[in-house]
Amino acid sequence: MTSTSRMMGTPQPTIKRLPDLLYAIIIWQIVVGLGSIFAASQVLQIERLFNLGNVIQIFIAFLLGGVAVTSFASAYLIYRVKGAGRLVAMAINFVGLIMAFLYLGHVTGLYLGLDNLSDGLYHNIAWIWGIALGYIVYWVGGRFPDNSSLRSYTTRAGIVIIGLCILIIFLASGLLVNGVVALISGLIRPASLAVIALIAAFGAVTYYLLRQSEFFNETVSERDTWQGWLFLMPNFISFTLFFAGPLLLSLYLSFTDYNPVQQNPAQFIGLQNYAEMLSLSVGTLKSADQPAKEVIADGHAELTRISIGNETVVIGANDTLFWISFFNTFFYCILLLILSIPPAIGLAMVLNSKIAGMKFFRALFFIPSIAAVVGVALIWQWLYDPGVGFINYAITGLVNGINGLLGTQIANPSIQWLTDDRVLMVSVVIMAAWQVIGFNTVILLAGLQGMPREVMEAATVDGANRWTRFLRITLPLLGPTTFFVTITTLISGLQAFAEPFSLIGENNPTTAKLTSVYYLYNMGFASFRMGYASAVAWALFVVIFIVTVIQFRLSRSNQAYSD
């Protein structure tokens, strides 16, 4: 009966026969896994990998080993007709396709050709105006009616002008002939041909597996999932190569004594960089003339001293420049917030009014936010010039006017904006605030325009004056937007580097003490202490993270934001 029921009952599922190409793909996945193992062994045998130490070699070999295991697993799952094996194999081959394309650009010299292209653009920059003219002609043509022949002729003329200017740039710089010859000669090299074959293999496997959804009984949900990941993959790869990878590398380097100039590989030293950076020593002076080094630890220099009653407490630091730049950074942020957010709120209130020409002024105030920092610094260097600068000229005129009008004897201050250490920080902050006010104004203006008019109208009917409406209604409702602006401005202030570097330059010894990021740059690219600079970067990241968390906690008390 049992055997009969088995024979008469539910039919047993049939095992699908794999197509011959899937067997070839299984073999290909095994080859990819073996190739990854071979590459891992070669990485481990490299004597020096940019002097980064053997930890990086082990890490890269570990990643390649993970690729090998995943490739072997995908081969087994494909053999068992599992959809997961197909998706994993698709991912491996798609990533391999992109990496092979990137490597092909290296072996053919494409990236060096891009440098030559930028050099050719620089020497033939005048023809860029022709491209701009072509775009204007194309834009003007698009203003004509759709069925107008004038629209067709004008837009085509714009495209032709743009194409001719680009062709002239290539011809004048010699890139059209030399570049093509160099590219062809690079493509016919044995290494390039091998990479092209690898690209073809990765692409063919990816495409074939893409077409096998029905064989692997793929559901709609599974298809939507892998298609979403497919669209995210290029961004994910670029994120890994240019952000996550360097981020993890800097974290590793912060525990080493890495110096790219020295021939010795990086040595793992644990928390020594952090200890050197954060080490403080506190001592009490027995008399006013006692040297500070007698009461603080060896290797520490005096950072500051505090008078508590009749006693003087000396605080020493192993790295005084780090702590000075750290506190200067917070002072910089406080000044930046004061000089950029309240004026931005005032400008947003003015631009929110219905006055003729408001769109023009909104664009005008936003221009400094999109201007290059170097160009802005050049303008402000001229404005700050003590001899011919407009700022000192205006101050001199104001002082002379007051003296002539009131008969006073006020001396002309003749402020040395970029050389006097007492005003150097203020000079940098004024320029930074001027550049960020436009961005903050646009964001705050959007917040103002999103407020419900009914609330303001009800307050007006109840007799609230303009100042009361601003304090009791506008500011609370603007809380979420103000919070966002505060966060972004504070983070940009904590990361300030381009402003002091462009405005003051690296030859000024005071510049290294202005901000922590500039001190980080000085340690990494002037002293070549990359390990120590990485430790400074991660310490600054922790500070930015803590400040942001505190601000988020404090913002919860704002009812408008919590709603």
C-alpha positions in Angstrom: 0.0 0.0 0.0 2.8 2.3 0.9 4.7 1.7 -2.3 1.4 2.0 -4.2 0.6 5.3 -2.6 4.0 6.5 -3.5 3.5 5.5 -7.0 -0.1 6.9 -7.2 0.5 10.0 -5.1 2.0 13.4 -5.7 4.6 13.3 -8.5 8.1 14.0 -7.4 9.7 17.3 -8.6 11.9 16.9 -11.7 15.4 18.1 -11.6 16.1 20.7 -14.2 18.9 19.9 -16.7 21.4 22.7 -16.8 22.1 24.3 -20.2 25.7 23.8 -21.4 26.4 27.5 -21.0 25.6 27.3 -17.3 28.1 24.5 -16.9 30.6 26.9 -18.6 29.7 29.6 -16.2 30.2 27.3 -13.3 33.7 26.6 -14.5 34.2 30.3 -15.1 33.2 31.0 -11.4 35.7 28.4 -10.2 38.4 30.1 -12.4 37.5 33.5 -10.9 37.8 32.0 -7.4 41.2 30.4 -8.2 42.3 33.7 -9.8 41.3 35.6 -6.6 43.3 33.1 -4.5 46.3 33.5 -6.8 46.0 37.3 -6.6 45.8 37.1 -2.8 49.0 35.1 -2.7 50.8 37.6 -4.9 49.7 40.5 -2.7 51.1 38.8 0.3 54.4 38.3 -1.5 54.8 42.0 -2.3 57.8 43.3 -0.3 56.4 46.8 0.2 52.9 48.1 -0.7 53.5 51.9 -0.6 55.3 51.4 2.7 51.9 51.0 4.4 52.8 47.9 6.4 51.8 44.3 6.1 48.4 44.9 7.6 47.1 46.4 4.4 48.5 43.5 2.4 46.7 41.1 4.8 43.5 43.1 4.5 43.6 43.1 0.7 44.4 39.4 0.6 41.5 38.8 3.0 39.1 40.6 0.6 40.4 38.6 -2.3 39.9 35.4 -0.3 36.3 36.5 0.4 35.8 36.9 -3.3 37.2 33.5 -4.0 34.9 31.9 -1.4 31.9 33.7 -2.7 32.7 32.7 -6.3 33.0 29.1 -5.3 29.7 29.3 -3.4 27.9 30.8 -6.4 29.2 28.0 -8.7 27.7 25.4 -6.3 24.4 27.2 -6.0 24.1 27.6 -9.8 24.7 23.9 -10.1 21.8 23.4 -7.6 19.7 25.8 -9.7 19.4 28.3 -6.8 18.5 31.9 -7.6 20.9 33.2 -5.0 23.8 31.7 -6.9 22.8 33.4 -10.1 22.5 36.8 -8.3 25.8 36.4 -6.5 27.5 35.4 -9.8 25.9 38.4 -11.5 27.2 40.8 -8.8 30.8 39.3 -8.9 31.0 39.6 -12.7 29.4 43.1 -12.9 31.9 44.4 -10.3 34.7 42.6 -12.2 33.5 44.3 -15.4 33.7 47.7 -13.9 37.1 47.1 -12.3 38.5 45.7 -15.5 37.3 48.9 -17.4 39.0 51.0 -14.8 42.2 49.0 -15.2 42.0 49.2 -19.0 42.2 53.0 -18.7 45.4 52.6 -16.7 47.2 50.2 -19.1 46.2 52.2 -22.1 47.3 55.5 -20.6 43.8 57.0 -20.8 44.2 58.8 -17.5 47.4 60.5 -18.7 45.5 61.5 -21.8 42.9 63.3 -19.6 45.8 65.3 -18.2 46.8 66.2 -21.7 43.3 67.2 -22.5 43.1 69.6 -19.6 46.4 71.1 -20.7 45.1 71.5 -24.2 42.0 73.2 -22.9 44.1 75.5 -20.9 46.2 76.6 -23.9 43.1 77.0 -26.1 40.8 78.5 -23.5 39.5 81.2 -25.8 37.5 78.6 -27.8 35.5 77.9 -24.6 33.6 81.1 -25.3 32.6 79.7 -28.7 31.0 76.7 -26.8 29.2 79.2 -24.6 28.0 81.1 -27.7 26.8 77.9 -29.2 24.8 77.1 -26.1 23.2 80.6 -26.1 22.2 80.1 -29.8 20.7 76.7 -28.9 18.9 78.1 -26.0 17.5 81.0 -28.0 16.3 78.6 -30.7 14.4 76.6 -28.0 12.4 79.8 -27.3 10.7 79.7 -30.7 7.5 77.7 -31.4 7.8 73.9 -31.7 6.7 73.8 -35.3 8.8 76.8 -36.4 11.5 76.2 -39.0 13.5 79.0 -37.3 13.6 76.9 -34.1 15.1 73.9 -36.0 17.7 76.0 -37.8 18.8 77.9 -34.7 19.1 74.8 -32.5 21.1 73.0 -35.2 23.3 76.0 -35.6 24.0 76.0 -31.9 24.9 72.4 -31.9 27.2 72.9 -35.0 29.0 75.9 -33.2 29.6 73.8 -30.1 30.9 70.8 -32.2 33.2 73.0 -34.3 34.7 74.7 -31.2 35.3 71.3 -29.6 36.9 70.0 -32.8 39.1 73.1 -33.1 40.3 72.7 -29.4 41.2 69.1 -30.2 43.0 70.0 -33.4 44.8 73.0 -31.9 46.1 71.0 -29.0 47.1 68.1 -31.1 44.9 65.7 -29.1 42.7 64.6 -32.0 45.6 62.9 -33.9 48.1 62.2 -31.2 45.3 61.1 -28.7 43.8 58.6 -31.2 47.2 57.2 -32.1 48.2 56.8 -28.5 44.9 55.2 -27.6 45.1 52.7 -30.5 48.7 51.9 -29.7 47.7 51.4 -26.1 44.8 49.1 -27.0 47.0 46.7 -29.1 49.4 46.0 -26.3 49.3 42.4 -24.9 48.3 43.6 -21.4 45.5 45.7 -22.9 44.3 42.8 -25.1 44.2 40.6 -22.0 42.2 43.1 -20.1 39.8 43.5 -23.1 39.3 39.7 -23.1 38.6 39.8 -19.4 36.0 42.6 -20.0 34.4 40.5 -22.7 34.2 37.5 -20.4 32.8 39.4 -17.4 30.2 41.1 -19.7 29.1 38.0 -21.5 28.6 36.1 -18.2 26.7 38.9 -16.7 24.5 39.3 -19.7 23.8 35.6 -20.0 22.8 35.2 -16.3 20.7 38.3 -16.7 18.6 36.5 -19.4 18.2 33.3 -17.2 15.5 34.7 -14.9 12.9 32.2 -16.1 15.1 29.2 -15.7 15.9 30.1 -12.1 12.2 30.9 -11.4 12.8 34.5 -10.5 10.0 36.3 -8.7 9.0 39.9 -9.3 10.3 40.9 -5.9 13.7 39.3 -6.6 13.9 41.0 -9.9 13.1 44.4 -8.4 15.7 43.8 -5.7 18.6 43.0 -8.0 17.7 45.7 -10.5 17.8 48.2 -7.6 21.2 47.0 -6.5 22.3 47.1 -10.2 21.5 50.8 -10.4 23.2 51.4 -7.1 26.3 49.4 -7.9 28.3 52.1 -9.8 27.7 54.5 -6.9 28.5 51.8 -4.4 31.8 51.0 -6.2 32.8 54.7 -6.4 31.9 55.1 -2.7 34.0 52.1 -1.7 37.0 53.1 -3.8 37.1 56.9 -3.2 35.4 57.3 0.2 35.0 54.1 2.4 38.4 52.7 1.3 40.4 55.9 2.1 38.4 56.3 5.3 39.3 52.8 6.6 42.9 53.4 5.4 43.1 56.6 7.5 41.7 54.8 10.5 44.5 52.2 10.2 47.2 54.8 9.6 46.1 56.6 12.8 47.5 53.7 14.7 50.9 53.7 12.8 53.9 56.0 12.4 53.4 56.1 8.6 55.7 58.6 6.8 55.4 58.4 3.0 58.9 59.9 2.5 60.8 57.4 4.6 61.7 54.1 3.1 60.7 52.1 6.3 57.3 50.6 6.2 54.6 51.8 8.6 54.8 50.3 12.0 51.8 49.6 14.2 52.1 51.7 17.4 48.6 51.4 18.8 47.3 54.5 20.6 50.6 56.3 20.7 49.5 59.0 18.3 46.3 59.7 20.2 48.3 59.7 23.5 50.8 62.2 22.1 48.0 64.4 20.7 45.7 64.4 23.8 48.3 64.2 26.6 47.9 67.0 29.2 49.7 67.8 32.4 48.6 70.0 35.3 50.8 71.5 38.0 50.6 74.3 40.5 53.3 77.0 40.7 54.8 77.6 44.1 55.9 81.1 43.2 55.2 83.5 40.3 58.7 83.3 38.9 58.9 79.5 39.0 59.4 77.9 35.5 56.4 76.0 34.3 58.5 73.1 33.1 59.2 72.3 36.8 55.6 71.5 37.6 54.4 69.7 34.4 55.5 66.4 33.0 58.6 65.9 30.9 58.0 66.5 27.2 55.1 68.9 27.8 55.1 72.6 27.1 53.0 75.2 28.8 49.6 75.6 27.1 47.9 78.1 29.5 47.8 79.0 33.1 44.8 79.7 35.3 44.8 81.8 38.6 42.6 80.2 41.3 42.7 82.4 44.4 46.3 82.8 45.4 47.5 79.8 43.3 48.5 79.6 39.7 47.7 76.4 37.9 49.7 75.6 34.8 48.3 73.3 32.1 50.8 71.7 29.8 50.4 69.7 26.6 52.5 67.3 24.7 51.3 69.0 21.5 50.4 72.6 22.2 49.7 73.4 18.6 46.9 70.8 18.4 45.1 72.2 21.5 45.6 75.8 20.3 44.2 75.0 16.9 41.4 73.0 18.5 40.2 75.9 20.7 40.7 78.4 17.8 38.4 76.2 15.7 35.6 76.5 18.2 36.2 80.3 18.4 36.1 80.3 14.6 32.7 78.4 14.6 31.2 80.7 17.3 32.1 83.8 15.3 30.9 82.2 12.0 27.5 81.4 13.6 27.1 84.9 14.9 28.1 86.6 11.7 26.2 84.3 9.3 22.9 83.2 10.8 21.3 86.4 12.3 22.2 88.4 9.2 20.8 85.5 7.0 17.5 85.6 9.0 17.3 89.4 8.5 17.9 89.0 4.7 15.4 86.2 4.4 12.8 88.4 6.1 13.5 91.2 3.7 13.5 88.9 0.6 10.3 87.4 1.7 8.5 90.7 1.3 6.7 91.5 -1.9 9.0 94.2 -3.4 9.8 94.6 -7.1 13.1 92.9 -8.1 13.1 90.3 -5.2 14.1 87.4 -7.6 17.1 89.4 -8.8 18.3 90.1 -5.2 17.8 86.5 -4.2 20.1 85.3 -7.0 22.5 88.2 -6.2 22.9 87.2 -2.5 23.4 83.5 -3.4 26.2 84.2 -5.9 29.0 84.2 -3.1 27.9 80.7 -2.0 28.7 79.2 -5.4 31.9 81.3 -6.1 35.2 79.5 -5.8 37.0 80.0 -2.5 40.3 81.0 -4.3 38.6 83.7 -6.3 36.8 85.0 -3.2 40.1 85.0 -1.3 41.7 87.1 -4.0 39.0 89.7 -3.8 39.2 89.9 0.0 43.0 90.1 -0.1 42.6 93.3 -2.1 39.8 94.5 0.3 42.0 93.8 3.4 45.1 95.5 1.9 46.2 98.1 4.5 47.4 100.5 1.9 44.9 100.4 -1.0 42.2 98.2 0.3 38.6 99.5 0.3 38.0 98.5 4.0 40.8 100.6 5.4 40.0 103.4 3.0 36.4 103.4 4.3 37.6 103.3 7.9 40.0 106.2 7.3 37.2 108.2 5.6 34.9 107.5 8.5 37.5 108.5 11.2 38.4 111.7 9.3 34.7 112.6 8.9 34.0 112.1 12.6 37.1 114.2 13.5 36.1 117.0 11.2 32.5 117.0 12.3 33.0 116.7 16.0 36.5 118.1 16.4 37.8 114.9 18.0 41.3 113.4 17.6 40.5 109.8 16.9 43.6 108.1 15.5 43.3 106.1 12.3 43.6 102.4 13.4 45.2 101.3 10.1 44.3 97.7 10.8 46.7 95.1 9.4 44.0 92.6 8.6 46.2 89.7 7.3 49.4 90.2 9.4 48.2 91.2 12.8 47.5 88.0 14.9 44.9 89.8 16.9 42.6 90.3 14.0 43.7 87.5 11.7 40.9 85.1 12.9 38.3 87.8 12.5 39.5 88.5 8.9 39.0 84.9 7.9 35.6 84.6 9.6 34.3 87.7 7.9 35.2 86.3 4.5 33.7 82.9 5.4 30.5 84.4 6.8 30.1 86.6 3.7 30.3 83.5 1.5 27.9 81.3 3.5 25.2 84.0 4.2 23.7 83.5 0.8 23.2 79.8 1.2 21.7 80.3 4.7 19.4 83.0 3.4 18.0 80.8 0.7 17.3 78.0 3.1 15.7 80.3 5.7 13.7 82.0 3.0 12.3 78.6 2.0 11.4 78.0 5.6 9.6 81.4 5.8 7.6 80.7 2.6 6.5 77.4 4.0 4.9 78.9 7.1 1.1 78.8 7.3 -0.3 82.3 6.6 -3.4 81.6 8.7 -1.3 81.7 11.9 0.2 85.1 11.0 -3.2 86.5 10.0 -4.8 85.3 13.2 -2.0 86.9 15.3 -2.4 90.2 13.3 -6.2 90.2 14.0 -5.5 89.6 17.7 -3.4 92.8 17.8 0.1 91.4 17.8 2.6 93.8 16.4 5.4 93.0 13.9 8.0 92.4 16.6 5.8 90.2 18.7 4.8 88.1 15.6 8.5 87.7 14.8 9.5 86.6 18.3 6.5 84.5 19.2 5.5 83.0 15.8 8.1 83.4 13.1 11.2 82.3 15.1 9.5 79.2 16.7 8.1 78.1 13.3 11.5 78.7 11.7 13.1 76.5 14.4 13.6 73.4 12.2 15.1 75.4 9.3 17.3 77.4 11.7 18.5 74.1 13.3 19.5 72.7 9.8 21.3 75.9 9.0 23.1 75.9 12.3 24.2 72.3 11.9 25.5 72.8 8.3 27.3 76.1 9.2 28.8 74.6 12.4 30.1 71.5 10.5 31.6 73.6 7.7 33.3 75.8 10.4 34.8 72.7 12.1 36.1 71.6 8.7 37.4 75.0 7.7 40.6 74.8 5.6 40.2 76.4 2.2 39.4 79.9 3.7 42.6 80.4 5.8 44.7 78.6 3.2 43.5 80.7 0.3 43.4 84.0 2.2 46.6 83.9 4.3 48.7 81.2 2.7 50.9 78.5 4.3 53.9 80.8 4.7 52.3 82.5 7.7 53.3 80.6 10.9 50.0 81.7 12.5 47.9 79.9 9.9 48.7 76.4 11.3 47.1 77.5 14.6 43.9 78.9 13.1 41.9 75.7 12.5 42.3 72.0 13.3 42.0 71.0 9.7 44.8 73.3 8.7 46.9 71.9 11.5 46.0 68.4 10.1 47.2 69.4 6.7 50.4 70.9 8.1 51.2 67.6 9.9 50.4 65.4 7.0 51.8 67.3 4.0 54.4 69.6 5.5 55.8 67.3 8.3 54.8 64.1 6.4 53.5 62.5 9.6 50.6 60.9 7.9 49.8 58.6 10.8 49.6 61.5 13.3 47.6 63.5 10.8 45.1 60.7 10.5 44.8 60.5 14.3 44.0 64.3 14.3 41.4 63.7 11.6 39.6 61.0 13.5 39.7 63.1 16.7 38.1 65.9 14.8 35.5 63.5 13.4 34.6 62.4 17.0 34.2 66.1 18.0 31.9 66.9 15.0 29.9 63.8 15.8 29.4 64.7 19.4 28.5 68.3 18.7 25.9 67.1 16.1 24.4 64.6 18.5 24.2 67.3 21.2 22.4 69.7 18.8 20.0 67.0 17.8 19.2 66.3 21.5 18.7 70.0 22.2 16.5 70.4 19.2 13.9 68.0 20.6 12.8 70.6 23.0 11.7 72.7 20.0 8.0 71.9 19.7 7.9 73.0 16.0 10.7 70.6 15.2 9.3 67.7 17.1 6.0 68.0 15.4 
